[in-house]
Amino acid sequence: MAIRTLLYLLLVAGMVPAAQPQQPKPLNKEQVVALVHNGLADESGARLVKDRGLDFAPAQDFVESLRKAGANDAFINAVLAADHPRPAPPPKKALNRVQLTALVKAGIASSRVAMLVSDRGIDFAPTDDFLQQLQTDGAGQDVVDALKTAEKASPHPAPTKGTPPSPPDRSKVKRIRVGNSVVAAKLVYQEPPVYPPLAKMARIQGIVRMEVVIGKDGTVQDIKVLSGHPLLIESALEAVSRWRYQPTLLNAEPVEVVTEVDVNFRLNL
């Protein structure tokens, strides 16, 4: 083995004498690449990777580059299995009124809805009228109990003066039906849906079609699921409930809009 290669191996292995013994640090990306370039991407390098771990998460394209540079299977497997920092999972978003109502109306099992409420919390304070309406729509007592004890991400402070305004009578609100292509042009914020892991594993694709009510301010006020695979519905509702549109004007006055929205889940085959 060349002297330069031996010295590099001793260096990354933490075997160079030091004034005080130190715990060897995990290998970084440059050191892993250097092992390959120095002809150490074999069983000896694999043991080093296993012992030291990595300070980065090896992406698939990085692993492929190591393989093309001459790394053998033992070294590649060691890189893939090595201890490395795991990215923190994204924070779970609290459920809102629209999502809960749509989940219940879509026929999602009451136990599943209750579990989601307990796990993710809610971003509103559920009133007795809202809870009663949910039960009318098909929610079980377990959903009601979960909502009453749910953690509230953004609780609304109690008013200090006056009486809170009553919700508008939707039967008197101006509402028009608009084609989905017209409304799509007014979309100003579109949160992409997360492909459900179980649906991805089962190779499930398809479209979730929903009837959506867009409020005067451009927020999604109500969702009704028209069709779609059960494993895809929850993620579609999660995304669409947070979409935002430009307000629609009729005779210079904002109006509510009813339209259909398609969320397409397609695997990259």
N, C-alpha and C positions, 0 to 999 in steps of 0.2 A: 504494500500500500504506500502510495506516495506520502512524503513527509507533510506536504500541505494538507492533504486529505486527512491524515492522522491528527494533525493539530486542530483542524476544524472540528473533527468528531469529538476530540477531547474538550474543546471549547464549549460546544453546544451541550455536551453531556455534563458540563459543570465539574470536570475533573482537573481543570487548571488550578494549581495551588492558589489559595487565597489566605489573607491574614486571618479571617474568621470564616468558619464554615457557613455557607448560605444554602437555603433551599433552592435548587435549580428552578428557574422560571419556565413556564410553558413556552413551547416553540412558537415563534411568530411565522408569518407567511414567507418572509424572505429566507428564514433559516430552513424551512421545509424545502423551498425551491433549491437552495444551495446544497442540501443533502442529495437531491436528485442530480444536480449538475456535477457533484463530486463523486458520483458513482456509488452513493450509499443508500439508494432507494431499493434496498433489499431487506433480508431478514434482520440484519444488524440495525438498519435505519428504522425498521418497523418496531423493534424493541425500544429504541430511543423515543419514538413518537408515543408509544404506549406508556412508557414510564413518565415522560414529561408532560404529555398532554399538549393542547394547543391554546393559544390566546385568541383564536378567531374561529368562526364557524365556517368550515370548508364548503364552498358552493360547488354545485355539480360541474360547472365549467372549469373551476380551478382543479378539481380532481381529474377531469379529462385531460387538462394540460399536463398534469404530472404523468399520466399514463403515456401520453404521446412523447414526453421527454425521456421515457425509459423506465419509469417506476414499475416494479413488478406487483403482482397481485397481493402479496403479503404486506407490502408497504402501503398500497392503496387501501386495503382493508383496515390497516392500523390508523390511517388518517381519518377514515370514515367513522371508526369506532372510538376515536380518542376523546378524552374529556375536553370540553371546550365551553366557553360561555354560551348560555342559552338566552336567546332574546326574550325579554319580558313579554308575556301575552298582552295584547291590546286590552285596554280597560273595557269592561262590559257596559254597554249603553243601557240606561234605564228605559223601561217600556213607557210608552205614552198612551193616551186615551185611544187614539186611532188604532194603534197596533192591537191593543187588548180587545177592542170591540170587533176588529176584523178577524182576529184569531178565533174568538168565540163563534162568530157568525160563520166562519169557514168550517166549523165542525171539528176543530182541533180538540183532542181529548182534554177534558176538564183538568185531569191530573197533570197533564203536560203544561197547560197554561199556568196552573198554580205553582208548579215547579219553576217555571220561567220567572214568575213574579217574585218568588222567594230568592231566587239566585241573582237576579239582576236589579231588583228594585223598580221603582216607578218615579216619574218626574212630575207627578201631580198629586193633589190631595183628593182621594175619591169621595164623592158625596153619596149620601144615601140614595138619591135619585139615580145616580150612575150605577151603583151596585145593584139596585133593583132592575134597571134596564138590562144589565149584563145577565142577570138570572132569567129575565124574560127571553133574552136571545139564546139561552142555553147553557150559561155558566153554572157550575155546581157550587155548593156551599164551600168547597175547598178553595175555590178561586176567591170567593168573598172573604174568607178568613185570611187568606194569604195577602190580599190587598189591604186589609185592616192593619196587618202587622208589618207590611213591607217597608223597607228602608226607602226614604224619599230623597232622591238626588238633589232636587231643587224645590224644596217646600215653599209654597206660597205664603208669605207673611200675612197674618190676620190684619184686616183693615182697622185702622185706628179711628177713622171718622166715617160716618155715614154707613150705608148698607151696600154691600157689593151688588153690582148690576146683575139682573137676571139674564140668563142666556137668551139670545134672540129666538123668536118663534120661526123656525126654519120654513114653516108652511107659508110665511109671508115674505120670505127673502127671495129676491129676484134670482132666478136660476135658468141657465140656458144649457143646451147640449151642444157640444162641439166635437168635431172629429179629432181623433188622436194625433193626426199629422199636424193639425193647426195648433193644438196645445203643445205638442213637442217642440215647436219653434219658440215657445215662450218659456221653456225650461231654463232656469238660471242656475240651479244647483241640483246635481244628480249624484246621489250616493250610490256607488255600484254595489250590487248584492254580493254577499260572501257565499261562495259555493259550499253548500252543506257537506261536510266530510263524508257522512254516510251515503249521501247521494252520489258523491264522486267515487267512492269505493264500489258502489253498485252500478256505476257507469250509466246513471240516470241523467237524461237530458230532456229539455222541453221548454215550453212556454207557460208561464203563469199569467193568466189574463184577469184583469181586475177592472171593476167600475169604480172610478175615483171621483169624489166631490172635492173641487178646489175652491177654497174660500175667496172672499173678496180681496184678501191681502196676499193671495198666492200660495198659502199653506194648504196642505192636504187635510181636509176636515173629516172625511169618511172614506172607507174602502170596503168594497164588496168583492170577494173572490168569485170569479165566474168559472174558471177552470184552471187545472194545473195539477201536477203530481204532488201528493201530500208531503213528500220529503222536501219539496222546493218552496212550498207556500210560505213557510215561516220566514225564510230569508228574504223572499220577495217583499213581504209586508214590512219587514224591518227596514229595507232600503227605501221603498216608495213613500212610506209614512214621513220620511224626512226630506223629500224632494220639495223644491220651491219653484214657483212660477211667477212670471210677471202678471200682475192683475189684469183681468179681462174687462174691458169697458164696453158698455152698451149705452149709446146716447150720452157719452161722456160720464157715465156712472159705473162704478165697479159692480160686477155681478158674480154670483157663484157659477161655477162651470161643472157640468157632468160630462165625463169622457171615459174612454177605455184606455188602459195602459197595459202594454205587454212587457214582461221581463223574461228575457231569453237566457236560459242556462245551456251553455254549449261547452263540451269538453274539448280540449286541444288534443286531438288524436294524432 
